[in-house]
Amino acid sequence: MDSVKAKKHLGQHFLTDPNIARNIVEALRLPDGVAEVLEIGPGMGVLTQTLLQHPEYRTSVVEIDRESVAYLGQHFPALEGRIYSQDFLKMDLGKLYPGQPISIIGNFPYNISSQIYFQVLAHRQQVRECVGMIQKEVADRLAEGPGTKTYGILSVLLQAFYTIDYLFTVPPHVFSPPPKVQSAVIRLTRNQTQQLACDEKLFFQVVKQAFQTRRKTLRNALKPFGMPAEATTDPIFDKRAEQLSVQDFVGLTQQVEQHKLS
């Protein structure tokens, strides 16, 4: 097998430029003694080839496209036993890497990039770092701070647990087929927050609810939580979701929590 055909329904755009592949791999910092690196969606292995040149960590790949799996098995014998033919979104990283911190890397399929980051969040105690190439518009959104229209649910949730660095922009012509949008590489590095100072499950619910009706003030947006008027007198309830920092959302969650306990 000499090549793999990019499949539109899988959102595949194969990277063809080895220099960009090298820049993406060099963005790995391998914090906290990380020795395991998992690549998502390797396709024909342009990134994989560069990753395998680094004996200081152990590279594994996860690929849902069986044609790509066959190609990788044929062209990268060094990956034997470390090609996972499955859906990353359904993987249990705790079982795959029991008790081990990991770094994740990849040219992520654009149609599921947000879901990939939710999966990273679900395994945040294990995923110490994530270097991903995604649609530039999404990269801007994730790295954005409060007070902007692009700041949203994933911005807040990821920034609660990760430091986000926007690294560089990638033009369409270095892909096959070229996407209709600009791409960008961002790096997430796990911060020192082991536990938020609030109920974390409720924090996720409050952030999602606040942004679902982002034009409303928080007093109105959070009505599904059933807070009485006297519990929403704090000036924070006059604001909109996009105006709040991560710490503001932690404080807001504490107030919702107090109401639920009373």
N, C-alpha and C positions, 0 to 999 in steps of 0.2 A: 504494500500500500504506500503510494508516494505522496498522497495529500488527503485532506479532509475537506469536504464541502461545508462552508458555513451555513448554518440553518437559521432561517429567519425566526422561526417560532421559539428558538432557544436564545434569541437575542445575541447571536454570535457575530463578533467582528474581530477577526484574528489580527493580532499585532504582527507587523512584518519588519519592523525596524529594530535590529539588535542593539543599537545604541540606546534607544529608549528603554528596552528591556533591561539593559545594564543599569541605567539610572534608577529604574523602579527597584531592582534588587538591592542596589546600594543604599536605598532609603531605609532598609531594614536596620534597626538598631539592636535587636535581640536583647531586650532589657531583662533584668532579674534572672540571669543564667538560663534564658530560653535556649533550648537546643533543638526543639521540634518546630519545623516550618511547614504549614499546610497551604498549598496553592489551590485556589478555587478556579475551576474552568480553564485548564491549561490549553485546550484546543490542540494545536500542533506542536506545542512545547517550546515556543520562542522564549518565554520567561523561564520555563523549566530548565532549559539548556544552561542558562546563566546561573540558576539556583544550584544546579548540580556541580558547578565549579567551586562551590564553597564547602569544603569538608568539615568546617567548624560547626555546621548544623546539619540535621537530617531532614531532607525534603520528602514530603509525601504530597500526592495530588488527589483531588476529588473531581470527578467528571461525570456528568449525567448522560452525555452523548456517547453511545456505544461505539460509533465509528472512530471517535477520538480516542477512546479507551484502547481499541485494537491498534491504532496508529502508535500511541505512546508505548504500548507493550512491545511493539516491534522495533521502534527507534530508540528507546531509552531503557536498555536492559538493567541499568543501575537502579531503576525504580521498582524492580521486581518485589512483589509483596506489599508495595506502598502506593498502588493505584487503586483508589476506592471508586468503584463504579456505582455511584449513588447520588442522591440529591442532597447537597449540603444543607438545605433548609430543614431536612429531616434527620440530620446527623446528631448523635449524642456524643459530643466531644469528651465528656467525662468518662465515657466507656472506652473511647478510642485512645485517649491519653490520660489514663488514671493518675490523678495527683500531679500531673506535669503542666507547667506553664507553656503556652504556645504563642507563636506569631502566625498571623494569617496574611496571605498576599494574593494578588490576582488582578487580572483584567476582567472585572466583574461584568456579567451580562447586564446591560442597562435596564432591562425590563424587570429584574429582581434585585437591583442593588439596595433598595431600601429594606427589603426583606432580609438580605444578607446582614445588614447592620442590626436589625432586630435580633437576629440569631446570635450575632456577636455579643449584643447586650445580655441575652439570656445566659451566655457563658462568660460573663465579664470577670468572674473570679479566676478564670483560666486563660482567657485571651489577653495577653499583656500588650499586644501590639497588632495593628492591622494596617497594611499598606495596600491601598486599592486604587485602581484606575476606574473612574466612573464618569458619567456625564458631567460636564463642567457646571451646569446649572444646579445639579444635586450637590456637588462638591462645595459650591458657593454657599448653598443653604446650610450644609452641615457645619461649616466653619464660621458662619455668621454669628454675630452677637446680638443682644436685645436691641429693640428699637428699629428694626428693619422689616420690610414686608416678606423677605424670604426666610427669616428666622421662624422655625416651626417646631413641631413635636419632636422630630429626630434630633434637631439641633440641641434642644434642652436635655433630652434623655441621654444622648451620647456625651455631651459636655459635663454632665453630672459625674461621669466615671472616667472620661478620657480627655487628654489634651489633644486638640486637633490642629494639625499643621497642613495648610494648603501648600503643596510642594512645587508643582509646575503644571502648565497647560500643554495639552497634546493635540496637534492638528489632525483632521480626518484622514489625510492622505497616507498616514503610516499604518492604516488598517486595511484588511481585505475581508469583505467589501468595506469601503469607507462609510462611516456613519454620517448622518445628516447634521450632526452636532459636534461641537468642540468637546474634548474630553479633558480630564484633569486627574492628577494623582494626589491623594491626601493620605496622611499618616495619623492614625489614632494611637496614642500611647497611654496606657492605663495610669491614672493618677493615684494619689495616696488615699482616696476615699474608699474605705472598706465597707462602710455602712452609712447611709444618709441619716440625718438626725430626725427622721420621721418614718412612718410606715411606708416602705418602698413600693409595695403593691398599690397603695392608695396614691402615692406620688405619681406613678405611671398613669393612673386613672384621672387624676386631677389635671395633669398636663394635657392628656388627650382630649378631655372634655373642654378645657379652656380654649384650645385651638380649633376645635370643631366648629365653634361659632366665634371666630376670632374678631369679628367686628363688634361684638357685644362687649359690654363691660363685664368684668369677672362676676359681679353681683348677679347678672342675668345668665351668663354662660354656665355658672355652677349651680343653677337652680335644681338640676336633677339630684343634687346631694341633699336637698331638703333642708337647707339651713334657714332658720327664721331670720326676719329682718334685723333683729337686735344682735344677731351673730355676725352681721356683715357691715358693721359700721366703720371698721378699719379702712383708712384711705386706699389700701391696696385693692379693695373691691371696686374702686372707681376706675381702675386701670384696665387695659386690655392685655391679653395673653402675651403679645409680642413685646410688651414693655418690661416684662419680668425676667430677671436673671435666674440662674439655677437656684441660688440661695433664696431669692424671693419666692420661688415655687416651693422650696422646702418649708419656709415659714407659712405659706398659704396652706400647704398640706397639713401642717400642725394645727392650724385653725379648724380645718374641716374635720380633722381627727378628734379635736376637743369637742366639737359639736356632736359627733357620732357617739362619743363616750358619755355625754351628758344626758 
